[in-house]
Amino acid sequence: MKVREILVTSALPYANGHIHLGHLVEYIQTDIWVRAMKAQGHQVNYVCADDAHGTAIMLKAEANGVTPEAQIASVKASHEADFSKFLIDFDNYHSTHSEENKQFSELIYRRLNDAGHISTKDVEQLFDPEKQLFLADRFVKGTCPECDSPDQYGDNCEVCGTTYDATDLKDPHSTLSDATPVLKTSKHYFFDLPEFEQFLKDWTRSDSRLQTSVANKLQEWFDAGLASWDISRDAPYFGFQIPDTPSDEPDKYFYVWLDAPVGYMASFKNLCDKRIGTENALDFDRYWMQENEHKTEVYHFIGKDIVYFHALFWPAMLAGSEFRTPTGVFAHGFLMVNGEKMSKSRGTFIKAETYAEHLHPEYLRYYFASKLSDKVEDINLDLEDFMQKVNSDLVGKVVNIASRSAGFLVKKYDGMLSEVCVEPELLEDITKTGDEIAAAYENREFSRAMRLIMQCADKANEYIDGKKPWSLAKQEGTEQEVQDVCSVAINIFRQLMVYLAPVLPELTNNAKEFLNIDDLSFASRNEWLLGHKINKFKPLMQRIEEKDIIAMVEDSKASLTQAASLATSEDSTPVKQNQQPAPIETEQTDYIGIEDFAKVEMKVAHVLACNHVEGADKLLQFTLDVGEEKPRNVFSGIRKFYEPEQLLGKKVICVTNLAPRKMKFGVSEGMVLSTGNPKTGLTVVTLPDDCVVGDTLA
């Protein structure tokens, strides 16, 4: 196999806010792809950086009473902490406010200027006389010149949809100071994008660099005609000054979108410098010089909203300054939550840190993987489906294979697997599926990869259900068969962990410890564990509880409410000192009295036996000692969530004064208490071993 040399980037997060779940779609997608390609033996480096320049950051720092440098350093630390929580494994994470980025931005500009691709012209803009700065469109509001709707931003009307220049607004005002802006002329620097029109038409349609829908969208911009791109901003501005400008002109700065993509090169150069003299040293020129374009690969993962910059401006800048262009630019859609745009009021605008306080990040990594394809499609985080899919696929299918097999092997065979595989065709079939899974990963068809993996998990569970090792273990002379069946199951579990490793790196590491092995790379999928000793099984993943999702959503609302309370408007009415807030109205509920509750008799019960019910997909049959002369027979609809051996010998709670219920399979003489949702996961309520059988719960 030829080892490919690949450089991968994600779009740079802006250094003035928190990472949220919408951002994480991209970084999780990229990280999974990078891990999958590394697992297949390729040399892959993944770099990123904070996008640290612009007026917005300058103003945010001013509002916080700190320097822009202190502001971006604080946000960078926050971003890196969030990415770490979600197991995003950058080889290097840098900042666009760096010496490397300054050098490359100036080099690219000078080469473009020397080649005649830079021009200047006077531009008339709105200027805030109090803040003493030119106003970007988002910092101007006024009345729409078309429909007279008030309070519209300086680029388009949200009421009638008309686009316009900020100078066209009626009664404009600065959102920064509320002052009336004045028109002021300034010389600006432009990159002549139309000169690259033919190059870009060829580039966007060649070598599958872009998804088809993206290339088609770019054609609309070609049809409308490309325009020169304003790459300068006037002081005051937080960024890099444009070099070689006349001494009698006010300071000019690079527009943030010029030096932001240069941050990819800068972060990689920073990584190259860090590795000088090491065994994994990197050559910057090998990845970025034009003559090496076919020796190495460079890929950008981005959101669909910044395609214009990455698929037109960026390749034109690179080509015009004699650097190589990307091998591919992969765009993804936006994140919806419960079928709607993320909402602060509904608590579905969820920050990464808020999610991580309540739920394991690998849940989200798997769910996103199950939804992502190579298309530019929005994905929906349906919170109920999220809980059901994770509980069903990862806990109910994958982890369950190990949990239901390992106990027999550890207890009866000291953890030793069989010397011979009794189902080679089954294992070979699952091994061969790995080729399809690897291809799906490489093609960014993650949802297809997850479907293939779960099909393999289904085959394993069908095999175990068919062989019924729990029944075999009760028969004499079947010791070898039980060991053989459970060994096949453990080997399939190992294969599944190979396939899921790019998505679930933490679970994979825990599985390595359980399996007592070091390697779960794609190359190892052809290896079987024979005559091998595994370790005692420990729970690898817990089910998602609905209460944790509810708490996450409520915390998202709470944090936003708190933020809003710190920013009260001038016309807000203060609460008088002794004034009590109005009570919150709630919907009337049908309550029960204590006498109703007292009618329910619940006793401590000891599980003497627990078995599958032949012909019943949902039932387990319990034999319970509740402190009476005879044990009770109780049926419970929890079969898809438990194996019988998991409950054998446990102390549970039994409702003992329910009327006996005659069923097809016998009479049920009580009810075992459990918690959760019958569709997504039930947990039997168990009690400490020192609880006395027959005691009544009060």
TAWO-V261863 format. One record per residue. OMEGA is omega in radians with two decimals (none if undefined). Layout:
BEGIN
omega=OMEGA
omega=OMEGA
END
This chain:
BEGIN
omega=3.07
omega=3.11
omega=-3.13
omega=3.10
omega=-2.94
omega=3.00
omega=-3.07
omega=3.07
omega=2.89
omega=3.10
omega=-3.04
omega=3.11
omega=-3.10
omega=-2.96
omega=3.08
omega=-3.14
omega=-3.08
omega=2.99
omega=3.09
omega=-3.04
omega=3.08
omega=3.06
omega=-2.97
omega=3.07
omega=-3.07
omega=-3.05
omega=3.05
omega=3.11
omega=-3.12
omega=-3.10
omega=3.11
omega=-3.13
omega=-3.14
omega=-3.13
omega=-3.14
omega=-3.14
omega=3.06
omega=-3.12
omega=3.12
omega=2.99
omega=-3.11
omega=3.09
omega=-3.04
omega=3.04
omega=-3.06
omega=-3.11
omega=3.10
omega=-3.13
omega=2.98
omega=3.01
omega=-2.81
omega=-3.07
omega=3.04
omega=-3.14
omega=-3.08
omega=3.14
omega=3.10
omega=-3.12
omega=3.11
omega=3.12
omega=3.13
omega=3.14
omega=-3.13
omega=3.12
omega=3.13
omega=3.07
omega=3.06
omega=3.14
omega=3.11
omega=3.12
omega=-3.07
omega=3.09
omega=3.13
omega=-3.12
omega=3.12
omega=3.11
omega=3.11
omega=3.13
omega=-3.11
omega=3.10
omega=3.12
omega=-3.14
omega=3.13
omega=3.12
omega=-3.09
omega=2.99
omega=3.06
omega=-2.95
omega=3.07
omega=2.95
omega=3.04
omega=3.07
omega=-2.97
omega=3.13
omega=3.06
omega=3.05
omega=-3.05
omega=3.13
omega=3.12
omega=-3.11
omega=3.10
omega=-3.10
omega=-3.13
omega=3.11
omega=3.12
omega=3.14
omega=3.13
omega=3.13
omega=-3.10
omega=3.11
omega=3.10
omega=3.14
omega=3.14
omega=-3.14
omega=3.09
omega=-3.10
omega=3.14
omega=3.09
omega=3.12
omega=3.00
omega=3.14
omega=-3.12
omega=3.09
omega=-3.07
omega=3.03
omega=-3.05
omega=3.12
omega=-3.08
omega=3.12
omega=3.13
omega=-3.14
omega=3.05
omega=3.06
omega=-3.02
omega=2.95
omega=-3.07
omega=-3.06
omega=3.13
omega=3.12
omega=3.03
omega=3.13
omega=-3.13
omega=-3.11
omega=-3.13
omega=-3.07
omega=-3.03
omega=3.11
omega=3.05
omega=-3.12
omega=2.98
omega=3.12
omega=3.14
omega=-2.99
omega=3.12
omega=3.12
omega=-3.13
omega=3.13
omega=-3.12
omega=-3.08
omega=3.07
omega=-3.12
omega=3.00
omega=-3.07
omega=3.01
omega=3.14
omega=-3.13
omega=3.14
omega=-3.11
omega=3.00
omega=3.10
omega=-3.11
omega=3.01
omega=3.12
omega=3.09
omega=-3.12
omega=-3.08
omega=-3.06
omega=3.10
omega=3.05
omega=-3.10
omega=3.08
omega=3.09
omega=-3.14
omega=-3.09
omega=3.13
omega=3.08
omega=3.12
omega=-3.14
omega=-3.05
omega=3.00
omega=-3.03
omega=-3.12
omega=-3.13
omega=3.10
omega=-3.07
omega=-3.03
omega=-3.10
omega=3.08
omega=-3.09
omega=3.08
omega=3.12
omega=-3.06
omega=-3.08
omega=-3.13
omega=-3.03
omega=2.93
omega=3.10
omega=3.13
omega=-3.06
omega=2.99
omega=-3.06
omega=-3.11
omega=3.11
omega=3.12
omega=3.12
omega=3.12
omega=3.12
omega=3.12
omega=3.10
omega=3.12
omega=3.05
omega=-3.12
omega=-3.14
omega=3.14
omega=3.12
omega=3.12
omega=3.07
omega=-2.99
omega=3.12
omega=-3.07
omega=-3.08
omega=3.02
omega=-3.11
omega=3.04
omega=-0.02
omega=-3.08
omega=3.10
omega=-3.12
omega=3.13
omega=3.07
omega=3.08
omega=-3.08
omega=2.98
omega=3.08
omega=-3.13
omega=-3.06
omega=-3.09
omega=3.12
omega=3.04
omega=-3.12
omega=3.07
omega=-3.11
omega=3.04
omega=2.98
omega=-3.02
omega=-3.08
omega=3.01
omega=-3.05
omega=-3.13
omega=3.13
omega=3.05
omega=3.08
omega=3.06
omega=3.13
omega=-3.09
omega=3.13
omega=3.12
omega=3.10
omega=3.09
omega=3.09
omega=3.12
omega=-3.14
omega=3.12
omega=-3.04
omega=3.12
omega=3.10
omega=3.12
omega=-3.12
omega=3.10
omega=3.12
omega=-3.10
omega=3.11
omega=-3.11
omega=-3.07
omega=-3.11
omega=-3.12
omega=-2.97
omega=3.10
omega=-3.08
omega=-3.07
omega=-3.12
omega=-3.01
omega=-3.09
omega=3.10
omega=-3.12
omega=-3.11
omega=3.10
omega=-3.12
omega=3.06
omega=2.98
omega=-3.04
omega=2.98
omega=-3.07
omega=-3.10
omega=-3.13
omega=3.10
omega=-3.07
omega=-3.11
omega=-3.02
omega=-3.07
omega=3.06
omega=-3.08
omega=-3.01
omega=3.11
omega=3.11
omega=3.08
omega=-3.10
omega=-3.12
omega=-3.12
omega=-3.13
omega=3.01
omega=2.97
omega=3.12
omega=3.12
omega=-3.12
omega=3.02
omega=3.13
omega=3.04
omega=-3.04
omega=-3.12
omega=3.08
omega=3.14
omega=-3.13
omega=3.09
omega=2.96
omega=3.06
omega=-3.07
omega=3.04
omega=-3.10
omega=3.05
omega=3.12
omega=-3.01
omega=3.08
omega=-3.09
omega=3.14
omega=3.14
omega=-3.14
omega=2.93
omega=-2.90
omega=3.10
omega=-3.13
omega=-3.09
omega=3.11
omega=3.08
omega=-3.04
omega=3.09
omega=-3.03
omega=-3.01
omega=3.14
omega=-3.12
omega=-3.11
omega=3.01
omega=-3.09
omega=3.11
omega=-3.13
omega=-3.09
omega=3.09
omega=3.13
omega=-3.12
omega=-3.10
omega=-3.00
omega=3.06
omega=3.10
omega=-3.12
omega=3.08
omega=-3.06
omega=3.00
omega=3.08
omega=-3.05
omega=3.01
omega=3.07
omega=-2.97
omega=3.09
omega=3.09
omega=3.09
omega=3.14
omega=-3.09
omega=-3.09
omega=-3.14
omega=-3.14
omega=-3.11
omega=-3.02
omega=-3.00
omega=-3.10
omega=-3.05
omega=-3.11
omega=-2.97
omega=-3.09
omega=-3.13
omega=3.11
omega=3.14
omega=-3.04
omega=-3.07
omega=-3.11
omega=-3.02
omega=-3.09
omega=3.12
omega=-3.07
omega=-3.10
omega=-3.08
omega=-2.98
omega=-3.02
omega=3.11
omega=3.10
omega=-3.09
omega=3.03
omega=-3.14
omega=3.12
omega=-3.06
omega=3.07
omega=-3.09
omega=3.14
omega=-3.08
omega=-3.12
omega=3.12
omega=3.14
omega=3.12
omega=3.11
omega=3.14
omega=3.08
omega=3.14
omega=3.11
omega=3.13
omega=3.11
omega=3.10
omega=-3.13
omega=3.12
omega=3.13
omega=3.13
omega=3.07
omega=-3.08
omega=-3.12
omega=3.11
omega=3.07
omega=-3.03
omega=-3.13
omega=3.08
omega=3.11
omega=-3.14
omega=3.11
omega=3.13
omega=-3.14
omega=-3.13
omega=3.03
omega=3.07
omega=3.11
omega=3.10
omega=3.11
omega=3.13
omega=-3.12
omega=3.06
omega=3.11
omega=-3.13
omega=3.12
omega=-3.14
omega=-3.10
omega=3.11
omega=-3.13
omega=3.12
omega=3.08
omega=3.13
omega=-3.08
omega=3.14
omega=-3.10
omega=3.11
omega=3.06
omega=-3.12
omega=-3.05
omega=-3.11
omega=-3.13
omega=3.11
omega=3.13
omega=-3.12
omega=-3.11
omega=-3.12
omega=3.10
omega=3.06
omega=-3.13
omega=-3.14
omega=3.11
omega=3.08
omega=3.08
omega=3.12
omega=3.12
omega=-3.14
omega=3.12
omega=3.02
omega=-3.06
omega=-3.11
omega=-3.06
omega=3.12
omega=-3.09
omega=-3.00
omega=-3.06
omega=-3.12
omega=3.07
omega=3.14
omega=3.12
omega=3.09
omega=3.10
omega=3.08
omega=-3.14
omega=3.12
omega=-3.11
omega=3.13
omega=3.13
omega=-3.13
omega=-2.95
omega=2.99
omega=3.08
omega=3.13
omega=-3.12
omega=-3.08
omega=-3.07
omega=3.11
omega=-3.11
omega=3.10
omega=3.11
omega=-3.13
omega=-3.11
omega=-3.03
omega=-3.13
omega=3.09
omega=3.11
omega=3.12
omega=-3.11
omega=2.99
omega=-3.13
omega=-3.08
omega=-3.12
omega=3.12
omega=3.07
omega=3.00
omega=3.08
omega=-3.12
omega=-3.12
omega=-3.14
omega=3.07
omega=3.12
omega=-3.13
omega=3.12
omega=3.13
omega=3.14
omega=3.11
omega=3.09
omega=3.07
omega=-3.07
omega=-3.11
omega=3.13
omega=3.09
omega=3.13
omega=3.14
omega=-3.13
omega=-3.11
omega=3.13
omega=-3.08
omega=-3.11
omega=-3.13
omega=-3.06
omega=-3.07
omega=3.11
omega=-3.09
omega=-3.13
omega=3.08
omega=3.12
omega=-2.97
omega=-3.06
omega=-3.10
omega=3.12
omega=3.10
omega=3.12
omega=3.13
omega=3.10
omega=3.14
omega=3.11
omega=3.11
omega=-3.13
omega=3.13
omega=3.05
omega=-3.10
omega=2.97
omega=3.10
omega=-3.13
omega=-3.14
omega=3.08
omega=-3.13
omega=-3.09
omega=3.14
omega=-3.10
omega=3.14
omega=-3.14
omega=-3.08
omega=3.03
omega=-3.11
omega=3.10
omega=-3.11
omega=3.12
omega=3.13
omega=3.09
omega=-3.03
omega=2.94
omega=3.09
omega=-3.10
omega=3.11
omega=3.13
omega=-3.08
omega=-2.98
omega=-2.93
omega=2.84
omega=3.14
omega=-3.13
omega=2.86
omega=-2.97
omega=2.96
omega=-3.14
omega=3.11
omega=3.12
omega=-3.10
omega=-3.14
omega=3.04
omega=3.11
omega=3.05
omega=-3.09
omega=3.04
omega=3.14
omega=-3.07
omega=-3.07
omega=-3.01
omega=-3.07
omega=-3.14
omega=-3.09
omega=2.86
omega=-3.06
omega=-3.06
omega=3.12
omega=-3.06
omega=-3.12
omega=3.11
omega=-3.10
omega=2.96
omega=-3.09
omega=3.10
omega=3.13
omega=2.99
omega=-2.95
omega=-3.12
omega=2.95
omega=3.07
omega=3.11
omega=-3.09
omega=3.14
omega=-3.12
omega=3.13
omega=-3.01
omega=-3.13
omega=-3.11
omega=3.08
omega=-3.00
omega=3.12
omega=-3.14
omega=3.05
omega=-3.09
omega=3.06
omega=3.13
omega=3.06
omega=-3.11
omega=-3.11
omega=-3.14
omega=-2.98
omega=3.12
omega=3.07
omega=3.09
omega=3.12
omega=3.10
omega=3.12
omega=-3.07
omega=3.09
omega=-3.10
omega=-3.08
omega=3.05
omega=-3.06
omega=3.13
omega=3.11
omega=3.10
omega=3.13
omega=3.09
omega=-3.10
omega=none
END
